[in-house]
Amino acid sequence: MTAAIPVEVPTPGARPRRLRRSPAIRALVQETRLDPAMFVAPLFVRPGRGIREPIGSLPGHARLSPDEAVREAERLAGLGVGGIILFGLPESKDEAGSGAWIEDGIVQQALRALRKRDLPLVLIADTCLCEYTSHGHCGPLRGDGSVANDEALDHLAAAAVAQARAGADIVAPSAMMDGQVAAIRASLDGHGFEDTAIMAYAAKTASAFYGPFREAADSAPATGDRRGYQMDPANGREALREMALDVAEGADILLVKPALSQLDHIAAARARFDVPIAAYQVSGEYAMLAAAAERGWIDGRRATLEAVTGIVRAGAGIVISYAAADLATWLREDR
């Protein structure tokens, strides 16, 4: 065997490791920083009092009666979380989804209770119909089973006004109906709610990651699916077109959903639009991390922080996450 000929190894010309040498240096040069105030926690509200009904597929989460939602909001505010977004489970459903806009609708009840507490939280209401319709779709149905887009606009606008009247700071239309932002903006302004902001679910795909949410909100379609109005996950240029339309119609914030499978959409939105960009780390993303952590396959804390850091690094300034309380707690502990 021939011995290896000694070769002089060149000295590195650049030494990036200098800035990784200690925790203090790494903290000083960290490019992407998380803060509890950028997180929004989803809450599921249901009729009753003193009720916390655990959600099997979302560990640590429950369907809450309005009084319990106030308690949870107080806890989140104490952790420094920036806001909450409310999803409703009505006492009864109908084909039109009228529970979304009636005065004593469950989300409206929760909003009024929360507003009385005057917590340092942004109150956001999900503005959709799927949780309230007997068929589980995001608008009234035609005879052929498809959603009647323009009729849905009237219902969504009525829901947004009811939510604003009950105390929502922001309404968040998630139905992916054409023209929904313009219809809601006109209705809000016409009823004296010019200051109520709109966070548009602008790039919301027909994703496989919504399963736990549909259990939590009891909103799975009774027939068919939502691919006729939610976007194809394969379409990036279409996502940008949807965002541009929503900005033109008056959206104050653009939301990308799901987050991890659409990091490119988040980055493209941040590069193109001057409004705040939000991203939703959806139920399936959260549940996967929670399940793997429970089995000891991953470090749940590190993996969740890493995933959310990636979402923020892509360009999101607001992150809706079921881990909001945990994230806020971990960030405080790490300071």
Secondary structure as the mmCIF struct_conf table of DSSP 4:
data_model
#
loop_
_struct_conf.conf_type_id
_struct_conf.id
_struct_conf.beg_label_comp_id
_struct_conf.beg_label_asym_id
_struct_conf.beg_label_seq_id
_struct_conf.end_label_comp_id
_struct_conf.end_label_asym_id
_struct_conf.end_label_seq_id
HELX_LH_PP_P HELX_LH_PP_P1 THR A 2 PRO A 6
HELX_LH_PP_P HELX_LH_PP_P2 GLU A 8 PRO A 12
BEND BEND1 GLY A 13 GLY A 13
HELX_RH_3T_P HELX_RH_3T_P1 PRO A 16 ARG A 20
BEND BEND2 ARG A 21 SER A 22
HELX_RH_AL_P HELX_RH_AL_P1 PRO A 23 VAL A 29
BEND BEND3 GLU A 31 GLU A 31
HELX_RH_3T_P HELX_RH_3T_P2 PRO A 36 MET A 38
STRN STRN1 PHE A 39 VAL A 45
BEND BEND4 PRO A 47 GLY A 50
STRN STRN2 ARG A 52 PRO A 54
TURN_TY1_P TURN_TY1_P1 GLY A 56 SER A 57
BEND BEND5 LEU A 58 LEU A 58
TURN_TY1_P TURN_TY1_P2 PRO A 59 GLY A 60
STRN STRN3 ALA A 62 LEU A 64
HELX_RH_AL_P HELX_RH_AL_P2 PRO A 66 LEU A 79
TURN_TY1_P TURN_TY1_P3 GLY A 80 GLY A 80
STRN STRN4 GLY A 83 GLY A 88
BEND BEND6 GLU A 91 SER A 92
STRN STRN5 ASP A 94 ASP A 94
BEND BEND7 GLU A 95 ALA A 96
HELX_RH_3T_P HELX_RH_3T_P3 SER A 98 ALA A 100
TURN_TY1_P TURN_TY1_P4 TRP A 101 TRP A 101
BEND BEND8 ILE A 102 ILE A 102
TURN_TY1_P TURN_TY1_P5 GLU A 103 ASP A 104
HELX_RH_AL_P HELX_RH_AL_P3 ILE A 106 ARG A 117
TURN_TY1_P TURN_TY1_P6 ASP A 118 ASP A 118
BEND BEND9 PRO A 120 LEU A 121
STRN STRN6 VAL A 122 THR A 127
BEND BEND10 LEU A 129 LEU A 129
TURN_TY1_P TURN_TY1_P7 CYS A 130 TYR A 132
STRN STRN7 THR A 133 THR A 133
TURN_TY1_P TURN_TY1_P8 SER A 134 HIS A 135
BEND BEND11 CYS A 138 GLY A 139
STRN STRN8 LEU A 141 LEU A 141
TURN_TY1_P TURN_TY1_P9 GLY A 143 ASP A 144
BEND BEND12 GLY A 145 GLY A 145
STRN STRN9 VAL A 147 VAL A 147
HELX_RH_AL_P HELX_RH_AL_P4 ASN A 149 ALA A 166
TURN_TY1_P TURN_TY1_P10 GLY A 167 GLY A 167
BEND BEND13 ASP A 169 ASP A 169
STRN STRN10 ILE A 170 PRO A 173
BEND BEND14 ALA A 175 ALA A 175
TURN_TY1_P TURN_TY1_P11 ASP A 178 GLY A 179
HELX_RH_AL_P HELX_RH_AL_P5 GLN A 180 GLY A 190
TURN_TY1_P TURN_TY1_P12 HIS A 191 GLY A 192
TURN_TY1_P TURN_TY1_P13 GLU A 194 ASP A 195
STRN STRN11 ALA A 197 LYS A 204
STRN STRN12 THR A 205 THR A 205
HELX_RH_3T_P HELX_RH_3T_P4 ALA A 208 TYR A 210
HELX_RH_AL_P HELX_RH_AL_P6 GLY A 211 ALA A 217
TURN_TY1_P TURN_TY1_P14 ASP A 218 ASP A 218
BEND BEND15 ALA A 222 GLY A 224
BEND BEND16 ARG A 226 ARG A 226
TURN_TY1_P TURN_TY1_P15 ARG A 227 TYR A 229
BEND BEND17 GLN A 230 GLN A 230
STRN STRN13 MET A 231 MET A 231
HELX_LH_PP_P HELX_LH_PP_P3 ASP A 232 ASP A 232
TURN_TY1_P TURN_TY1_P16 PRO A 233 ALA A 234
HELX_RH_AL_P HELX_RH_AL_P7 GLY A 236 GLU A 249
TURN_TY1_P TURN_TY1_P17 GLY A 250 GLY A 250
BEND BEND18 ASP A 252 ASP A 252
STRN STRN14 ILE A 253 LYS A 257
BEND BEND19 PRO A 258 ALA A 259
HELX_RH_3T_P HELX_RH_3T_P5 LEU A 260 GLN A 262
HELX_RH_AL_P HELX_RH_AL_P8 LEU A 263 ARG A 272
BEND BEND20 VAL A 275 VAL A 275
STRN STRN15 ILE A 277 GLN A 281
HELX_RH_AL_P HELX_RH_AL_P9 SER A 283 GLU A 294
TURN_TY1_P TURN_TY1_P18 ARG A 295 GLY A 296
BEND BEND21 TRP A 297 ILE A 298
HELX_RH_AL_P HELX_RH_AL_P10 GLY A 300 ALA A 314
TURN_TY1_P TURN_TY1_P19 GLY A 315 GLY A 315
BEND BEND22 GLY A 317 GLY A 317
STRN STRN16 ILE A 318 SER A 321
TURN_TY1_P TURN_TY1_P20 TYR A 322 ALA A 323
HELX_RH_AL_P HELX_RH_AL_P11 ALA A 324 ASP A 334
#
